[in-house]
Amino acid sequence: MKLINWWPPMLGTGISLKKVSKDMTTFEVIMKLRWYNRNLVGIHYGGSLYSMCDPWYMFILMANLGKGYVVMDKAAAIRYKKPGRGTLKCVFHISKSEIKEIRSEIDMIGKKDYTFTCEVMDEEGEVVTEVDKVVYVRKKDFDFEALEKEKEAGNTKIPG
């Protein structure tokens, strides 16, 4: 997984994957302030801050749900809280119990969007940026026609 540090979007922004848990539920990423990732006023460029948060929740779900599921990043919202200076860090985590709930729900309803929020922190532990990531999850072989028939018959218990 650490080979991702050589992927051009990561390498070109100075983003570095530092830690991955053995169960692939937690990723820790850092980004140092460099001449090539700072903006006109000398702080971290906003696009680099977003890139720092982009693929990790999708990776966690892909690794833990397996090949029977389609997992795609769908949307994001970014909120800048304070100027980003120095080395920034972000930890991405989805618990095993939450992954189990997602699998169970998708097995029942076929597809759904999930929103995860991450916080990019500076060296003092203060939040620089918050990012909401929307991740689409779908079961590959789900029978949506059968679900519709069950709904019409009033036989389903769809989670809210």
PyMOL commands that set and color helices and strands:
alter all, ss='L'
color gray80, all
select helices_A, chain A and resi 2-6+8-11+35-37+46-53+56-65+96-109+144-153
alter helices_A, ss='H'
color red, helices_A
select strands_A, chain A and resi 15-20+26-31+69-80+88-93+111-121+127-139
alter strands_A, ss='S'
color yellow, strands_A
deselect
rebuild
show_as cartoon
